Amino acid sequence: MKLKFTKLVPSIALLCLVWASCQKNAADTSKPPTQTGSPLTRTTTMIGAMENESDLEVADIFATSEADASHCPVTTYNPARDVYPTIRTVDYGTGCTDDYGVTRKGKRFTTMYADKYKAPAGKVVSVTTFSNYYVNDVSVSGNVKISIASPASSGSLVLRIVVNKTITDAFGNTSSYVNFVTQTQIAGGETDSTKDNVFKIAENAFGTEVSGDSAMVTWKSVTDPANPIIKMSGCPFRSQGAQKITMKQLGVTTDEYLDYGNGDCDNQATLSINGGTPQPVTLPIFLFGEDL
């Protein structure tokens, strides 16, 4: 369809996103996705969803559970979890829906090259690729590389994550997503339970979205240096910190501020547009293929 953009577009995008966010937990996951009305909304939801996916991929290298074929997804190691290199395969089959209504299909392959706590600076500890991988019926391809920026032996483990993905939905909307991330472990440790690990995250992401009618949005998303993101391994959501998101379309710039909260482990965040009043949103933010 031909899209029209006015000064009301940012407000409409926010209202759509907030409405969708409030409806998530009650969503009928059997309902097929429909086209969304605003590229700005699609871009915002894509960024939120890819941040959630990145946290999931980092969690892979900290996983302590052995292979278990009785759960969905099925996780296996070849040759074994504590042998390097090893390939960790997470197989979602034809679909696994988590407690928050996100359905994933296909496989994630993570080749793990070294123990992250013993690896020296500069060592690549894992590379993740994807095979027929979908999140809420949106295709995700590309790769994720994790290396050691500062070894655990120096006092704090610091990970460097480079994400390069392409996200495509059934309506011809395609986004590129490139992210350079630093995660610094600020609590927990090698001998602690992984659920006690806490990381401070700094991100610098950018990309483009091209919709089915060739409308284009360019965007960037950076962590607010005054409000760094905090992710507790024992919490499924980011609990603190904020992202500054800038989107440009047809010569118009839209600024967003996504704030994850004050440190409580909950699924609540706020989103403000162009300095407007922050509005509540519910995590995780779905991909743009969802009905907004």
C-alpha positions in Angstrom: 0.0 0.0 0.0 1.1 3.6 -0.5 2.1 5.1 2.9 1.3 8.7 3.9 3.4 10.5 6.5 2.5 13.5 8.5 3.7 15.1 11.8 1.3 12.7 13.5 3.2 9.6 12.3 5.5 9.3 15.4 2.4 9.5 17.7 0.5 7.0 15.7 3.6 4.6 15.7 3.8 4.9 19.5 0.1 4.3 20.0 0.2 1.2 17.7 3.3 -0.1 19.5 1.8 0.5 23.0 -1.5 -1.2 22.0 0.3 -4.2 20.6 2.5 -4.4 23.6 -0.4 -4.4 26.0 -2.1 -7.2 24.0 0.9 -9.5 23.8 0.3 -11.8 26.8 -3.3 -12.4 25.6 -2.4 -12.8 21.9 -3.8 -15.7 19.9 -0.5 -17.2 18.6 -2.5 -19.1 16.0 -3.5 -15.9 14.3 -1.6 -15.3 11.1 0.4 -12.0 11.0 -1.0 -9.1 9.0 0.7 -6.1 7.4 1.6 -3.3 9.8 0.7 0.3 9.1 3.9 2.2 9.9 7.5 1.5 8.9 8.6 3.5 12.0 6.6 1.0 14.2 8.1 -1.9 12.4 11.6 -0.6 12.8 11.1 0.0 16.6 9.7 -3.5 17.1 12.5 -5.0 15.0 15.2 -3.3 17.1 13.6 -4.4 20.4 13.2 -8.0 19.1 16.8 -8.2 17.9 18.1 -6.9 21.2 16.2 -9.7 22.9 17.6 -12.3 20.4 21.1 -11.0 21.1 20.7 -11.6 24.8 19.5 -15.1 24.0 22.5 -15.8 21.9 25.0 -14.6 24.5 23.2 -16.8 27.1 24.1 -19.8 24.9 27.7 -19.6 25.8 26.9 -19.5 29.5 24.4 -22.4 29.4 25.2 -25.1 31.9 22.5 -27.6 31.1 23.3 -30.8 29.2 21.4 -31.9 26.2 17.8 -32.7 26.9 15.6 -34.1 24.1 12.4 -33.9 26.2 12.0 -30.2 26.0 11.3 -27.7 23.2 13.6 -26.5 21.9 16.0 -29.5 21.8 19.6 -28.6 22.7 22.5 -30.9 21.7 26.3 -30.7 21.8 28.7 -32.2 19.3 31.0 -33.7 20.5 30.3 -32.6 24.1 29.5 -29.5 26.1 32.9 -29.2 27.8 35.0 -30.1 24.7 36.3 -27.4 22.4 35.5 -26.8 19.7 32.0 -28.0 20.1 28.8 -27.2 18.3 25.7 -26.3 20.3 22.5 -26.8 18.3 19.3 -25.4 19.5 16.5 -27.0 17.4 13.0 -25.4 17.6 11.6 -27.8 15.1 8.3 -26.6 13.6 7.8 -24.2 16.5 8.4 -23.6 20.2 6.4 -20.9 21.9 7.9 -19.5 25.1 6.1 -18.1 28.2 5.8 -14.7 26.6 4.1 -15.7 23.3 7.3 -15.6 21.1 7.4 -18.6 18.7 10.7 -19.6 17.2 11.2 -22.2 14.5 14.3 -23.7 12.8 17.8 -24.0 14.3 20.6 -21.9 15.8 24.1 -23.3 15.5 26.7 -22.0 17.9 30.3 -23.2 17.4 32.0 -22.7 20.8 35.8 -22.5 20.5 36.9 -21.9 24.1 35.9 -21.5 27.7 34.9 -17.8 28.0 36.4 -17.6 31.5 39.8 -19.1 30.4 40.2 -17.5 27.0 42.7 -14.7 26.5 42.0 -11.2 25.1 41.1 -11.3 21.4 40.0 -14.9 21.4 36.8 -15.7 19.4 34.8 -17.9 21.8 31.7 -18.5 19.7 30.1 -18.0 16.3 26.4 -18.4 15.8 24.6 -19.1 12.5 21.0 -19.9 11.6 19.2 -22.4 9.5 15.6 -21.7 8.5 15.3 -19.7 11.7 12.1 -17.7 12.3 10.9 -15.6 15.2 7.1 -15.1 15.0 7.2 -16.1 11.3 9.8 -13.5 10.5 13.0 -15.0 8.9 16.3 -14.2 10.7 19.6 -15.0 8.9 23.2 -13.9 9.4 25.8 -14.5 12.1 26.8 -13.5 15.6 30.5 -13.5 16.7 31.5 -13.3 20.4 35.1 -12.6 21.4 37.0 -11.7 24.5 37.6 -7.9 24.9 39.1 -8.4 28.4 39.8 -11.8 30.0 38.3 -12.9 33.3 41.8 -13.1 34.7 42.1 -9.3 34.5 39.3 -8.9 37.0 36.1 -8.5 34.9 35.1 -10.6 31.9 34.3 -8.3 29.0 32.7 -9.7 25.9 32.7 -8.2 22.4 29.7 -9.2 20.3 29.4 -8.4 16.6 25.9 -9.0 15.1 25.2 -9.0 11.4 21.6 -10.1 10.5 18.9 -9.8 7.8 15.3 -9.9 8.9 12.5 -10.5 6.4 8.8 -10.9 6.8 6.2 -12.4 4.5 5.1 -9.0 3.2 8.4 -8.1 1.6 9.6 -5.9 4.5 13.4 -6.4 5.0 15.7 -5.0 7.6 19.4 -5.1 8.0 20.6 -5.2 11.6 24.3 -4.6 12.5 25.2 -4.2 16.2 28.5 -3.8 18.0 28.1 -4.7 21.7 30.2 -4.7 24.8 29.0 -6.8 27.7 30.9 -6.4 31.0 30.3 -8.9 33.8 29.7 -6.9 37.0 28.4 -9.7 39.3 28.6 -13.4 39.5 31.6 -15.4 38.2 32.9 -18.7 37.0 32.2 -20.5 40.2 28.8 -19.0 40.8 25.5 -20.1 39.4 24.9 -18.6 36.0 21.6 -17.1 37.3 23.7 -14.8 39.5 25.6 -13.3 36.6 24.9 -9.6 35.9 26.1 -7.8 32.8 26.4 -4.1 31.9 25.7 -3.7 28.1 26.7 -1.0 25.7 25.4 -1.2 22.2 25.9 0.7 18.9 23.4 -0.7 16.3 22.4 0.6 12.9 20.6 -0.5 9.7 17.9 0.1 7.2 14.4 -1.2 6.6 12.9 -1.4 3.2 9.2 -2.1 3.0 7.3 -3.9 0.3 6.5 -0.6 -1.4 10.1 0.5 -1.3 9.6 3.0 1.5 12.9 3.2 3.4 13.8 3.9 7.0 17.4 4.3 8.1 18.1 4.0 11.8 20.6 3.8 14.6 20.3 2.7 18.2 22.9 3.5 20.9 22.9 2.9 24.6 22.4 6.0 26.7 25.9 6.4 28.3 24.3 8.0 31.3 21.9 5.1 31.7 23.8 1.9 30.8 21.8 -1.3 30.2 21.8 -4.0 33.0 20.9 -7.6 32.2 20.7 -10.1 35.0 21.1 -13.7 33.8 18.3 -14.8 36.1 15.9 -12.4 34.6 14.4 -12.9 31.1 14.3 -9.1 30.4 16.7 -6.2 30.6 15.9 -4.6 33.9 17.7 -1.2 33.7 19.1 1.3 31.2 18.0 2.9 28.0 18.4 3.0 24.2 18.4 6.1 22.1 16.9 5.4 18.7 17.0 7.7 15.8 15.0 6.9 12.6 15.0 8.9 9.3 12.4 8.6 6.6 11.6 11.0 3.8 13.9 13.6 5.3 12.1 13.5 8.7 14.0 12.5 11.8 12.2 10.7 14.7 13.9 10.3 18.1 12.8 7.6 20.5 13.9 6.7 24.0 13.4 3.1 25.2 13.9 2.9 29.0 14.1 -0.6 30.6 13.4 0.6 34.2 15.0 1.0 37.6 16.5 -2.5 38.1 13.4 -4.5 38.9 13.1 -7.9 37.1 9.8 -7.3 35.3 8.5 -7.1 31.7 7.8 -3.3 31.8 9.6 -0.6 29.9 8.7 2.9 28.7 9.0 4.5 25.2 8.9 8.2 24.4 9.0 9.8 21.0 10.5 13.2 20.2 10.7 14.1 23.9 7.1 13.2 24.5 5.6 11.7 27.7 7.0 8.2 28.2 4.4 5.5 27.6 4.4 2.0 29.0 5.3 -1.0 26.8 5.5 -4.6 27.6 8.6 -6.8 26.9 9.5 -8.6 24.8 8.8 -6.4 21.9 7.6 -8.5 19.0 9.0 -8.5 15.5 7.4 -6.3 12.8 5.6 -9.2 11.3 3.1 -9.1 14.1 -0.4 -7.5 13.8 0.0 -4.0 15.3 
